[in-house]
Amino acid sequence: MKKQAALVLCGMLAMTSVLAGCGNGNENISSMVSEAGSQVESEGRVDTPTDAVVNKQMTVAENVYTKEKINVKYPIVGKMDVPESANAVNTLIQQDMLAVMDQYLSISPSYAGTFNYELLYNDGKILSIVYRGTLTAGDAAYPINAVFTTNINLEKGERMSSGAPEKAAEIANLLISGKGYEVVGEEELQQAVITALTAMEPETLTKTIAEADFGPDKKPTAFTAYAGENKVAVYLPVEHAIGDVAIVTLTLPGTEPAEGTQSTPEETVPQETTSQVNSSQANSSTSSQAPVESEKKA
């Protein structure tokens, strides 16, 4: 099991070198995609911001990009208040999507599967996208689960931090304590993830979270997503036996409401079963690898 998890982590570690070759965010996204593979516009789905103050008319249309046997459904932004800003936003989205596809294909050209996306947060100012996929390689005994995220300040057309990397040490201590956060998944999986998290080394977990998410010269093995004011979702590598990726949601340390008043807005919780973590979970061994440098919060 640990060997399989290690292979997943090694693949994720190499993503930054691929991303570095995707450009500086100013190139034309249409030519970038057409050179890399095929793009097919989906029918039906068009999302709009929720309670927007700016970019009220912004649309987010779903497209599908295919390379070899990997498909990624991804959003394309349009009708922004400043039309030219859409190019920078869409370029960032496509940089990450292409980096992930190229990385997995470099590991095994036989990888096949589909990534779907969720707009975890979109208020016209901030767009937070989570991609989740299951990939199978021709020579692999089991498929792997993969997650990556993109957080964008729409007003600036730039990447932004979810806020989690800057509070890595506090979040690591929270996760290891086994309380104060929620785990996504069925109850049995939740317990396994909690056991794995409480057994992690604080220094390793801190480094992993601090270096989460795409960015220049970064090698993330973990990803985070902005989920609303002071709310984040954290996606951490775990053993293949418990799903490859652990998904936890939490309030950023130092911003929690008074005890007994905490709640999680419906739109900030991924669309799966969640359960409030209990402090009495047992420990067992697991491991998590680390990457490189966190981004400033826009």
C-alpha positions, 0 to 999 in steps of 0.5 A: 500500500505504501509503495502505491501511495509513494508512486502517487506522491512522486507523480505529484512532486513532478507537476511543478516542472511541467507547470513551469513550462506553461507560460507566464499567464499572458499567452493566448489560451486558445492557441495554447489548447489547440496546440496541446490537444482537442477541446470540446465545448460541453452543452448545458452547464453555465454557472454564474457568481453567487451574491456577486458585487463585481462581475455580476454578469460573469459566466462560467461555461464548461468545456472538455479537453482531451489528451490521449485517454485523459479527459478534463472538464474545466471552466471557461470564464467570460463576460467579466466587467473587464473583458480582457481579464478573462484571458488571464483567468482562463490561462491560469485555469488551463495552465494547471489543467495541462500540467496535470495531464502532461504529468500523468501521461509522462508517468504512463502514456496509458493513463486513462480517466476523467477529471470533473470540476466543482466551483467550490467558491465563486462570488465574482471576486474569487474563483476556487476550482477543485478537480477530482478524477480517477485514473487507470494505467494499463499496467496498474492493478488499481486505479488512483484518485487524484485532486488538484485545485486552482484559486484565482483573484478575479479582480486581479486576474492572479493566483491567490492563496486559500489562506491555508499555507500561511497557517500550515503549522496551526492546521497541522497541529489541528489535524494531528489533534483529531478535532476541530475539522471535518472529513469528507467521505463515508464513516468508515473512510472518515475514521481511517483518514483521522487515524492516518492524520493523527499519526503524521509527523507535525514537521512533515505535515506542516511542510506539506501544507505550507508548500501546497498548491500550484505556483512558480517553482513549487512542487505540491503534493497537497492542494487547498481551496478557498471555501468562503470567509475563513473556510478552506478545504485541504486535500492531502496525500494518504495511502492508496488503501484509504483513497490516495487523497484525504479531504478535510474542511476547516475554519482557519485557525485564529478565526473560529467563532465562539464554541457552540456557534461554529457552522459550515455554510452549505455551499462551502462543503464538498458534495459528499457526506461529512462528519465532525471529527471526534477527539478520541481517534486511535493512532496508526502509522502513515506518511506524507511527503512535502513540497516547496513554497507557499503563495501570498494571499491576494 
